Amino acid sequence: MQIFSGVGVSPGRIIGSVRQMPKPVSEPAKGERLAESTTPDEAAVLLRTASRAVHAELKGRSEAAQGAGKAVLESTALMATDPLLIKGAVKLINARTSAERAIWESGASVAEMLHNLGGYMAERAADVLDVRARIVAELRGVPAPGIPHSDTPFILVGEDLAPADTATLDPSKVMALVTSGGGPQSHTAIIARALGLPAVVAAVGVDELDDGTEVYVDGAAGTVTVGPGPAEVAAAEAWVALAATLAVFDGNGGTADGHLVPLLANVGGAADAIAAAEAGAQGVGLLRTEFCFLGRDTEPSIDEQVAAYRGVFDAFPGKKVVVRTLDAGADKPLPFLTDATEPNPALGVRGYRTDTASPGVLERQLAAIATAADGSAADVWVMAPMIATAEEAGRFAAQCAAAGLNTPGVMVEVPSAALMAETILREVDFVSLGTNDLTQYAMAADRQLGPLAALNNPWQPAVLQLIRLTVVGARAEGHHTGEVKPVGVCGEAAADPALAVVLVGLGVSTLSMTARSLSAVDAVLSRVTLDQAKELAGLALAAASATEARAAVRAHLPMLDGLGL
Amino acid sequence: MHERKAVIASRIGLHARPAGIFAEAVGSLTIEVTIALEEESAEDAMDASSILSLMSLGAANGDIVVLRAEGAGAEEALEALVALLETDLDAE
């Protein structure tokens, strides 16, 4: 029996057949010529036929789609047969360039033209490149890039998923995600947790599995087993029963000995918030306001923002809702706010820093939040992302006060903020640890890079030390005033039940996660005492590596295996 | 050569969905139609059946564009296309 080992990022045990995500379309060689036996006219006919096939495929999909996705597919379908794109390619074919190379170059020059126009047009450049890749795949007779279409459910296997794949991933068709690349905080991991799909990432070699191969995926152990036997079948059946019992969270997070740890949800809009409230979330620990802004070429109006935020607040009357102000930049570019040409966007003008480069957007957002909060029954807190200094925290607090927002806080994602927590908390009322970025910056390891998955792991003892120091800073600040200000976690780390126990042991006061993980985290947390959690935190801090930390903690939490987590 | 002017009525200008609707309408005709901003010369006019060309034109709400076509039925075709541009295509 062949077993592939990777990193389990979303629990679940399931058996299904493999569908490989087609490899990205490779660039046709520069200078590739038409075959001697082919005339330019024949090649042009083949190209037009291929472009019409891509048009028909995308058009068909747009008819099944809805909302914004439908509009994007409709215009992308038109691009496939666009005269500008095709005429440019035919001109090259007439000079005896191969059809594949011709459409590749024509697509590149059209994309460059759109890119140079900036703003909304620049974003459409990616659509042109997608269409170009589809036409080349059609000409070559290979599967189109992107998530495959299938009438029956399957286990999706690929290198890594991109944020754009989320839009086309149908959870009723995809049973589990397995990738050869990516890390615990890659997009694949985030998508899997949000959809509640079992997932294993960084499983080297899985790209070689043939379509239709039957495999058993264990999203907690991080294994993919080819040709599952009776033991795996039994485990998968047991998981179905377990998942049903795990699916309940009563809305009271805490340890076995009654130490309260509110379990909150990370949400990105009103629909999310309603689902989170139904899942028992005790509030919102992270409202990602980007949902209002992404995919737009201009800033949404204050009225539009007020309506969007109010939708979230209304789902949590009498409960806390922490709003994170716009976190644009790096993997979330916005044409009217961020500079796409920065050489190192993760270290660039992103998050709160965009307020200095493009003042006004934040001020208007704070005004919208204040208006939405006014007259809502939710307890609205506001925090700024990517804060590096106490000075920035103080400036943000003043901006909140000017807008009439009374509970300002900041995210701790930059290691400097963790080290300076005491000073920072003199300026604001709370901090929230964003463990995804904190890990990326502490370990100097890009979140999206598969080869760095081992570094990019929130179990890294260095990351846990930064979390501990943040709590120590908060306690030192509280010592002077007699009241310790809250330190929450709203990164992916909080969704891992074993790590959640460690975070509570380190002194974190609230945990915020994707609503799907609430019940699993509660199931484990409610079975340990605060003293046990502290002891486990000590073990993790003392470990020499992330793997050792995780293994040491899990060895003391035998219930994890029983729960399939 | 027939020539007609039209004021862009779509709130978001002539891109995204409005550009798609217009390009499809032009593409269904048997004659060639060009489009240019009012201040541009006829030589700079672009193929109006190309969504990519329409998007690069960057015509905003309220801008005036010039449509040109020749051949049988050109006059009637332009009449219909002007009406289309002068509708808020994003609102439908």
HADDOCK unambig.tbl for C-alpha pairs under 7 A between the chains (distance, minus, plus):
assign (segid A and resid 71 and name CA) (segid B and resid 17 and name CA) 6.42 0.50 0.50
assign (segid A and resid 75 and name CA) (segid B and resid 16 and name CA) 6.72 0.50 0.50
assign (segid A and resid 75 and name CA) (segid B and resid 17 and name CA) 6.82 0.50 0.50
assign (segid A and resid 75 and name CA) (segid B and resid 20 and name CA) 5.75 0.50 0.50
assign (segid A and resid 78 and name CA) (segid B and resid 20 and name CA) 6.98 0.50 0.50
assign (segid A and resid 78 and name CA) (segid B and resid 51 and name CA) 6.85 0.50 0.50
assign (segid A and resid 79 and name CA) (segid B and resid 51 and name CA) 6.58 0.50 0.50
assign (segid A and resid 79 and name CA) (segid B and resid 52 and name CA) 6.79 0.50 0.50
assign (segid A and resid 82 and name CA) (segid B and resid 50 and name CA) 5.20 0.50 0.50
assign (segid A and resid 82 and name CA) (segid B and resid 51 and name CA) 6.58 0.50 0.50
assign (segid A and resid 82 and name CA) (segid B and resid 52 and name CA) 6.95 0.50 0.50
assign (segid A and resid 83 and name CA) (segid B and resid 50 and name CA) 5.48 0.50 0.50
assign (segid A and resid 84 and name CA) (segid B and resid 50 and name CA) 6.13 0.50 0.50
assign (segid A and resid 84 and name CA) (segid B and resid 52 and name CA) 6.88 0.50 0.50
assign (segid A and resid 84 and name CA) (segid B and resid 53 and name CA) 6.82 0.50 0.50
assign (segid A and resid 114 and name CA) (segid B and resid 56 and name CA) 6.71 0.50 0.50
